[in-house]
Amino acid sequence: MLEDGQYLYFPVVNYVTGDHGPIHEMLNDPACLLGLSDGGAHCTSIVDSGLPSYMLAHWGRDRQRGPRLPLEMLVKRQTSETAEFFGLTDRGRLAPGLRADVNLIDFDRLRLHKPEIVHDMPAGGRRFIQRVEGYEATFVAGQPIFERGEHTGALPGRLVRAGRESDLGSTRDRTLLDAQVA
């Protein structure tokens, strides 16, 4: 297994019975909040980055055993509901005057690849990544940052803390940003 770069997948919660029924129930609970929580501490154990795409592809299109979830619900849970919970009132909806952070997705082509390990961390450290197909373009604050999987070079994003943009000029904020990027 090691020679072929393979790894073991072992779900430890919510799928131990081989059924997504408990997950379906949680996803339909209004108290459920969709989001990512790992800041890199487990980057060789799990890969959370594929969750938003998986939610759309599996729950909105591909699920065979059990009911699917409406695409509109999945998008709302991952956009406006999450933004509202964290006090980010300028995003999460398509409306005049808001940031216009948008993913343009070819839903029929949306496909997640098998997670892979890359060695791109400081000192050659490794982490899991998961590539995805089907994203035609990604816009942040109305500016295209990815087009068909290629980065455009634009970096319009800003560090957000407590629902407000932070001054990246301060030493404390630059240190926190460096820590988050690392």
Solvent accessible surface area in square Angstrom, and as a share of the most:
residue,aa,sasa,rsa
1,M,127,0.57
2,L,163,0.81
3,E,174,0.78
4,D,110,0.57
5,G,55,0.53
6,Q,78,0.35
7,Y,69,0.26
8,L,143,0.71
9,Y,178,0.68
10,F,157,0.65
11,P,36,0.23
12,V,103,0.59
13,V,101,0.58
14,N,66,0.34
15,Y,65,0.25
16,V,105,0.60
17,T,111,0.65
18,G,29,0.28
19,D,66,0.34
20,H,32,0.14
21,G,31,0.30
22,P,62,0.39
23,I,38,0.19
24,H,37,0.17
25,E,130,0.58
26,M,81,0.36
27,L,11,0.05
28,N,71,0.36
29,D,64,0.33
30,P,130,0.82
31,A,92,0.72
32,C,33,0.20
33,L,68,0.34
34,L,17,0.09
35,G,49,0.47
36,L,94,0.47
37,S,110,0.71
38,D,44,0.23
39,G,79,0.76
40,G,34,0.32
41,A,91,0.70
42,H,97,0.43
43,C,32,0.19
44,T,54,0.32
45,S,77,0.50
46,I,82,0.42
47,V,37,0.21
48,D,44,0.23
49,S,71,0.46
50,G,7,0.07
51,L,57,0.28
52,P,51,0.32
53,S,7,0.05
54,Y,83,0.31
55,M,7,0.03
56,L,13,0.07
57,A,6,0.05
58,H,33,0.15
59,W,3,0.01
60,G,16,0.15
61,R,55,0.20
62,D,61,0.32
63,R,13,0.05
64,Q,148,0.66
65,R,160,0.59
66,G,42,0.40
67,P,82,0.52
68,R,119,0.43
69,L,8,0.04
70,P,77,0.49
71,L,63,0.31
72,E,131,0.59
73,M,43,0.19
74,L,1,0.01
75,V,68,0.39
76,K,112,0.47
77,R,13,0.05
78,Q,45,0.20
79,T,55,0.32
80,S,12,0.07
81,E,57,0.25
82,T,27,0.16
83,A,8,0.06
84,E,111,0.50
85,F,138,0.58
86,F,115,0.48
87,G,38,0.36
88,L,36,0.18
89,T,112,0.65
90,D,53,0.27
91,R,40,0.15
92,G,24,0.23
93,R,111,0.40
94,L,146,0.73
95,A,49,0.38
96,P,139,0.87
97,G,83,0.80
98,L,52,0.26
99,R,39,0.14
100,A,40,0.31
101,D,61,0.32
102,V,45,0.26
103,N,79,0.41
104,L,101,0.50
105,I,51,0.26
106,D,48,0.25
107,F,53,0.22
108,D,126,0.65
109,R,119,0.44
110,L,1,0.01
111,R,127,0.46
112,L,39,0.20
113,H,52,0.23
114,K,116,0.49
115,P,32,0.20
116,E,63,0.28
117,I,65,0.33
118,V,30,0.17
119,H,124,0.55
120,D,84,0.44
121,M,50,0.22
122,P,98,0.61
123,A,118,0.91
124,G,47,0.46
125,G,28,0.27
126,R,126,0.46
127,R,82,0.30
128,F,24,0.10
129,I,27,0.14
130,Q,43,0.19
131,R,130,0.47
132,V,56,0.32
133,E,68,0.30
134,G,2,0.02
135,Y,46,0.17
136,E,32,0.14
137,A,10,0.08
138,T,28,0.16
139,F,61,0.26
140,V,27,0.16
141,A,41,0.32
142,G,42,0.40
143,Q,88,0.39
144,P,50,0.31
145,I,26,0.13
146,F,78,0.33
147,E,88,0.39
148,R,186,0.68
149,G,57,0.55
150,E,124,0.55
151,H,87,0.39
152,T,61,0.35
153,G,53,0.51
154,A,27,0.21
155,L,150,0.75
156,P,28,0.17
157,G,44,0.43
158,R,114,0.42
159,L,19,0.09
160,V,49,0.28
161,R,70,0.25
162,A,84,0.65
163,G,30,0.29
164,R,170,0.62
165,E,91,0.41
166,S,14,0.09
167,D,96,0.50
168,L,51,0.25
169,G,51,0.49
170,S,43,0.28
171,T,96,0.56
172,R,160,0.58
173,D,11,0.06
174,R,117,0.43
175,T,82,0.48
176,L,59,0.29
177,L,56,0.28
178,D,94,0.49
179,A,68,0.52
180,Q,115,0.51
181,V,119,0.68
182,A,72,0.56
